[in-house]
Every structure is written in C-alpha cells, then in structure tokens.
Amino acid sequence: MIVTTTNTLEGKRIVTYYGVVSGEAILGTNIFRDFFAGIRDIVGGRSAGYERSLREAKQTAIREMTEAAAALGANAVIGVDIDYESISIGDGGGMMMVAASGTAIRYEGE
C-alpha cells in the first residue's frame, strides 16, 4: 500500500476517496520517568532506546492506519500526517501518543 504525505499520486488516477483513516500508539508513563532520569546522566546525548520506542510507536500507528484503509478497500493513503502528543496524568505521570492520519483512496494507473 502506498503511504504518502502528498495529496496526489503522480501518474495515477484517484478513482475513490474513502475518507479519513487513523491509527494511534501510546507509550506508557514509566518510559518518561526513566527518560527524564536518564537525561541527568546523558546531558546533550541521544537515547537510542527511547528513539527506538518512538519509531516502533510510529510504525504501529501507520500500520493501524493502513489496516483501516485496507478494510475500506483502499490501496493507498494520501495526505498523511504524523503527530506526537504528550498526555499528562493527574498523578504527575505522563504518556506519549503517536497518531497517524490520512485519506484512504483507491487509485488506478502505473
């Protein structure tokens, strides 16, 4: 399935618009407690473990979005947007949500 941030597919004719589809993934609070604690030790450095977790969350969100599109009969998702949101919880904890959304379409052409 084609997944693109553009609103058109060069050389292809869009024949059906199915509407907006989305997928989400949420990372738990313990990741951020560990992350902020680790910053004290890695001042200015990168955290490969947390970057990997965010990449996996992004891939999960995109996979859920494309599965929703396929269920509608789409063969592409255009206009894709990926958002990262911090969610605060009353006890001082937090979560990170990664959301992917776009327009499910069916196209023809090579």
Rosetta blueprint (number, residue, H / E / L):
1 M L
2 I E
3 V E
4 T L
5 T L
6 T L
7 N L
8 T L
9 L L
10 E L
11 G L
12 K L
13 R E
14 I E
15 V E
16 T E
17 Y E
18 Y E
19 G E
20 V E
21 V E
22 S E
23 G E
24 E E
25 A E
26 I E
27 L E
28 G L
29 T H
30 N H
31 I H
32 F H
33 R H
34 D H
35 F H
36 F H
37 A H
38 G H
39 I H
40 R H
41 D H
42 I L
43 V L
44 G L
45 G L
46 R L
47 S L
48 A H
49 G H
50 Y H
51 E H
52 R H
53 S H
54 L H
55 R H
56 E H
57 A H
58 K H
59 Q H
60 T H
61 A H
62 I H
63 R H
64 E H
65 M H
66 T H
67 E H
68 A H
69 A H
70 A H
71 A H
72 L H
73 G L
74 A L
75 N L
76 A E
77 V E
78 I E
79 G E
80 V E
81 D E
82 I E
83 D E
84 Y E
85 E E
86 S E
87 I E
88 S E
89 I L
90 G L
91 D L
92 G L
93 G L
94 G E
95 M E
96 M E
97 M E
98 V E
99 A E
100 A E
101 S E
102 G E
103 T E
104 A E
105 I E
106 R E
107 Y E
108 E E
109 G L
110 E L
